[in-house]
């Protein structure tokens, strides 16, 4: 449980390093909280949708497979509150493998460019622009996959330019500090 809430204790701390267990337990914690909040939003009538079979607004020809759910007010509030610790733990996770935290924004740039080109493509009704938009969607998706790969990599052993190894908290400390 302590691993799940550690990013909340280090809310906006972008310095240092985080182990994989801290990151992935935080992800698991968020999945559980989101599931609870989506359910609560739907029960309390605070927005969101849930169901099975046909997507909202779907026709007889547009079926979804499995369940779908979307959150309402409580889900959005949690998402906003979790945004900073999400970014911070991702940056610290990248620091653990001796990479800059700027890799976190890698999938965002193609996405924003895609959004702009998509708007232009719709306005211009240009097939070429639509194809370019599709290409940038693929680049953005590839960036997300690459970021997940980076977050899964093992951290560097020992101290790196971002701080001491989080798996060995006593590394680099004077023995008199450890033993009094």
KEPA-947154 format. One record per residue (C-alpha): residue in one letter; chain; x, y, z. Coordinates in nm, 2 decimals, m for minus. Example, Ala and Ser with C-alpha at 12.3 -4.5 7.8 and 13.67 -1.06 7.14 Angstrom:
<node "A" "A" <1.23 m0.45 0.78>>
<node "S" "A" <1.37 m0.11 0.71>>
This chain:
<node "X" "A" <0.00 0.00 0.00>>
<node "X" "A" <0.28 0.24 0.08>>
<node "X" "A" <0.41 0.21 m0.28>>
<node "X" "A" <0.06 0.30 m0.41>>
<node "X" "A" <0.04 0.63 m0.23>>
<node "X" "A" <0.41 0.73 m0.24>>
<node "X" "A" <0.35 0.95 m0.55>>
<node "X" "A" <0.09 1.14 m0.34>>
<node "X" "A" <0.35 1.20 m0.07>>
<node "X" "A" <0.60 1.32 m0.33>>
<node "X" "A" <0.32 1.52 m0.51>>
<node "X" "A" <0.51 1.77 m0.72>>
<node "X" "A" <0.86 1.63 m0.66>>
<node "X" "A" <1.02 1.61 m1.01>>
<node "X" "A" <1.37 1.55 m0.86>>
<node "X" "A" <1.54 1.22 m0.79>>
<node "X" "A" <1.45 0.87 m0.89>>
<node "X" "A" <1.16 0.63 m0.85>>
<node "X" "A" <1.16 0.25 m0.88>>
<node "X" "A" <0.94 0.05 m1.11>>
<node "X" "A" <0.73 m0.08 m0.83>>
<node "X" "A" <0.64 0.28 m0.72>>
<node "X" "A" <0.53 0.37 m1.07>>
<node "X" "A" <0.33 0.05 m1.15>>
<node "X" "A" <0.17 0.04 m0.80>>
<node "X" "A" <0.06 0.40 m0.86>>
<node "X" "A" <m0.09 0.30 m1.19>>
<node "X" "A" <m0.27 0.01 m1.03>>
<node "X" "A" <m0.40 0.25 m0.75>>
<node "X" "A" <m0.53 0.49 m1.01>>
<node "X" "A" <m0.71 0.21 m1.20>>
<node "X" "A" <m0.88 0.10 m0.88>>
<node "X" "A" <m0.98 0.46 m0.79>>
<node "X" "A" <m1.10 0.54 m1.14>>
<node "X" "A" <m1.32 0.22 m1.14>>
<node "X" "A" <m1.47 0.32 m0.81>>
<node "X" "A" <m1.53 0.68 m0.91>>
<node "X" "A" <m1.68 0.59 m1.25>>
<node "X" "A" <m1.92 0.36 m1.06>>
<node "X" "A" <m1.99 0.63 m0.80>>
<node "X" "A" <m2.05 0.89 m1.07>>
<node "X" "A" <m2.30 0.67 m1.24>>
<node "X" "A" <m2.48 0.57 m0.92>>
<node "X" "A" <m2.50 0.94 m0.80>>
<node "X" "A" <m2.60 1.06 m1.14>>
<node "X" "A" <m2.30 1.29 m1.17>>
<node "X" "A" <m2.24 1.22 m1.54>>
<node "X" "A" <m2.07 0.95 m1.73>>
<node "X" "A" <m2.21 0.64 m1.90>>
<node "X" "A" <m2.18 0.27 m1.86>>
<node "X" "A" <m2.32 m0.03 m2.04>>
<node "X" "A" <m2.25 m0.32 m2.26>>
<node "X" "A" <m2.31 m0.41 m2.62>>
<node "X" "A" <m2.38 m0.08 m2.81>>
<node "X" "A" <m2.19 0.23 m2.76>>
<node "X" "A" <m2.37 0.55 m2.66>>
<node "X" "A" <m2.52 0.71 m2.97>>
<node "X" "A" <m2.44 0.40 m3.17>>
<node "X" "A" <m2.66 0.24 m3.44>>
<node "X" "A" <m2.74 m0.12 m3.50>>
<node "X" "A" <m2.43 m0.14 m3.72>>
<node "X" "A" <m2.19 0.01 m3.47>>
<node "X" "A" <m2.14 m0.24 m3.18>>
<node "X" "A" <m1.87 m0.24 m2.92>>
<node "X" "A" <m1.74 m0.55 m2.77>>
<node "X" "A" <m1.74 m0.58 m2.39>>
<node "X" "A" <m1.82 m0.32 m2.13>>
<node "X" "A" <m1.76 0.06 m2.16>>
<node "X" "A" <m1.77 0.33 m1.90>>
<node "X" "A" <m1.69 0.69 m1.88>>
<node "X" "A" <m1.66 0.90 m1.57>>
<node "X" "A" <m1.84 1.21 m1.45>>
<node "X" "A" <m1.76 1.49 m1.21>>
<node "X" "A" <m1.58 1.29 m0.94>>
<node "X" "A" <m1.37 1.11 m1.20>>
<node "X" "A" <m1.26 1.44 m1.36>>
<node "X" "A" <m1.17 1.59 m1.02>>
<node "X" "A" <m0.95 1.29 m0.94>>
<node "X" "A" <m0.79 1.31 m1.28>>
<node "X" "A" <m0.70 1.67 m1.23>>
<node "X" "A" <m0.57 1.61 m0.88>>
<node "X" "A" <m0.36 1.31 m1.00>>
<node "X" "A" <m0.21 1.49 m1.30>>
<node "X" "A" <0.08 1.64 m1.12>>
<node "X" "A" <0.18 1.33 m0.93>>
<node "X" "A" <0.14 1.13 m1.26>>
<node "X" "A" <0.39 1.36 m1.44>>
<node "X" "A" <0.63 1.37 m1.14>>
<node "X" "A" <0.64 0.99 m1.09>>
<node "X" "A" <0.70 0.94 m1.47>>
<node "X" "A" <0.98 1.19 m1.47>>
<node "X" "A" <1.14 1.03 m1.16>>
<node "X" "A" <1.10 0.69 m1.33>>
<node "X" "A" <1.28 0.81 m1.64>>
<node "X" "A" <1.55 0.96 m1.41>>
<node "X" "A" <1.60 0.61 m1.26>>
<node "X" "A" <1.72 0.49 m1.60>>
<node "X" "A" <1.94 0.80 m1.64>>
<node "X" "A" <1.71 0.97 m1.90>>
<node "X" "A" <1.57 1.32 m1.89>>
<node "X" "A" <1.22 1.37 m1.78>>
<node "X" "A" <1.14 1.56 m2.11>>
<node "X" "A" <1.07 1.22 m2.27>>
<node "X" "A" <0.73 1.25 m2.10>>
<node "X" "A" <0.62 1.51 m2.35>>
<node "X" "A" <0.73 1.31 m2.65>>
<node "X" "A" <0.39 1.17 m2.74>>
<node "X" "A" <0.22 1.51 m2.68>>
<node "X" "A" <0.40 1.70 m2.97>>
<node "X" "A" <0.28 1.47 m3.25>>
<node "X" "A" <m0.07 1.46 m3.09>>
<node "X" "A" <m0.10 1.84 m3.09>>
<node "X" "A" <0.03 1.87 m3.44>>
<node "X" "A" <m0.22 1.60 m3.55>>
<node "X" "A" <m0.50 1.79 m3.39>>
<node "X" "A" <m0.41 2.10 m3.58>>
<node "X" "A" <m0.37 1.92 m3.91>>
<node "X" "A" <m0.69 1.73 m3.85>>
<node "X" "A" <m0.88 2.06 m3.81>>
<node "X" "A" <m0.72 2.19 m4.13>>
<node "X" "A" <m0.79 1.87 m4.32>>
<node "X" "A" <m1.16 1.88 m4.23>>
<node "X" "A" <m1.19 2.24 m4.32>>
<node "X" "A" <m1.00 2.19 m4.65>>
<node "X" "A" <m1.17 1.85 m4.73>>
<node "X" "A" <m0.83 1.74 m4.85>>
<node "X" "A" <m0.75 1.36 m4.88>>
<node "X" "A" <m0.38 1.44 m4.86>>
<node "X" "A" <m0.42 1.62 m4.53>>
<node "X" "A" <m0.63 1.34 m4.39>>
<node "X" "A" <m0.36 1.09 m4.48>>
<node "X" "A" <m0.10 1.32 m4.32>>
<node "X" "A" <m0.32 1.34 m4.01>>
<node "X" "A" <m0.33 0.96 m4.00>>
<node "X" "A" <0.05 0.94 m4.02>>
<node "X" "A" <0.09 1.17 m3.73>>
<node "X" "A" <m0.17 0.97 m3.52>>
<node "X" "A" <0.05 0.67 m3.58>>
<node "X" "A" <0.36 0.87 m3.47>>
<node "X" "A" <0.18 0.98 m3.15>>
<node "X" "A" <0.07 0.63 m3.08>>
<node "X" "A" <0.43 0.51 m3.14>>
<node "X" "A" <0.55 0.78 m2.90>>
<node "X" "A" <0.32 0.65 m2.63>>
<node "X" "A" <0.44 0.29 m2.68>>
<node "X" "A" <0.80 0.41 m2.66>>
<node "X" "A" <0.73 0.60 m2.34>>
<node "X" "A" <0.58 0.29 m2.19>>
<node "X" "A" <0.89 0.09 m2.29>>
<node "X" "A" <1.11 0.35 m2.12>>
<node "X" "A" <0.90 0.34 m1.81>>
<node "X" "A" <0.94 m0.04 m1.80>>
<node "X" "A" <1.32 m0.04 m1.83>>
<node "X" "A" <1.53 m0.13 m1.53>>
<node "X" "A" <1.70 0.17 m1.36>>
<node "X" "A" <2.07 0.22 m1.35>>
<node "X" "A" <2.25 0.05 m1.06>>
<node "X" "A" <2.42 0.29 m0.82>>
<node "X" "A" <2.42 0.66 m0.83>>
<node "X" "A" <2.35 0.85 m1.15>>
<node "X" "A" <2.32 1.22 m1.25>>
<node "X" "A" <1.97 1.23 m1.09>>
<node "X" "A" <2.06 1.10 m0.75>>
<node "X" "A" <2.13 0.78 m0.55>>
<node "X" "A" <1.98 0.44 m0.64>>
<node "X" "A" <1.64 0.42 m0.48>>
<node "X" "A" <1.69 0.04 m0.43>>
<node "X" "A" <1.99 0.11 m0.21>>
<node "X" "A" <1.90 0.42 0.00>>
<node "X" "A" <2.22 0.39 0.21>>
<node "X" "A" <2.45 0.41 m0.10>>
<node "X" "A" <2.67 0.71 m0.10>>
<node "X" "A" <2.59 0.79 0.27>>
<node "X" "A" <2.86 0.81 0.53>>
<node "X" "A" <2.85 0.51 0.76>>
<node "X" "A" <2.85 0.74 1.06>>
<node "X" "A" <2.51 0.87 0.94>>
<node "X" "A" <2.37 0.51 0.91>>
<node "X" "A" <2.50 0.38 1.25>>
<node "X" "A" <2.48 0.70 1.45>>
